[in-house]
Amino acid sequence: MAPPRRSVTRVLLRPPAPADREEYLAAMRASRKLHRSWLAVATPESFETLLRHVEDEHYEPMLVCRREDGAIVGFINISQIVRGGFQSAYLGYGAVAAYAGQGYMREGLELVLARAFTELGLHRLEANIQPGNRASIELVRGAGFVREGFSERYLKIGGRWRDHERWAIRAEQWRARRRSGG
């Protein structure tokens, strides 16, 4: 028998808003060491782009916030949503250093997958992760993503082209995991 599913998580998802600017940028600045070469440095301009993406049908930017006090503990973005026969998108995310390793991003990712495969009707989500980013690989592996391949010099971050592993999950894999209690 599958263990009972927890219906309430410690986090909630919400789109970024102009009022989040200072908290978000401060959290990302404080997280630079954690993000090292994994993510581009957040800037006021990149936050404005994030806000514009809220209104773009090809993006779903979300802040992962602690339910108890609303603190931003991370972000998860579904991007480059392609409809038609593809029904696929990319996943990007980052934890706030002060909350890393506490399971908040795992809970946030579970909520994002539910949204992606039910409300948004997507068939597939792909996450591209640098091979040395073990925490990120463990996050997606724990959520049911499968490693599909390796992309050499895939993405330019911090002025350097960086290799990435390609991880993905399809809607039917996600549904099977939920049915089995995973």
Protein Blocks (a to p, Z undefined) as FASTA:
>chain_A
ZZdddfbdfbdcddddfklmmmmmmmmmmmmmmnmmmbccddfklmmmmmmmmmpmkbcc
dddddfklopafbdcddehiaehjnopadddddddfklgonlmmmmmmmmmmmmmmmmno
pabdcddddfklmmlmmmmmmnopacfbdcehkbcgehiacddddddddfklmmmmmmno
ZZ
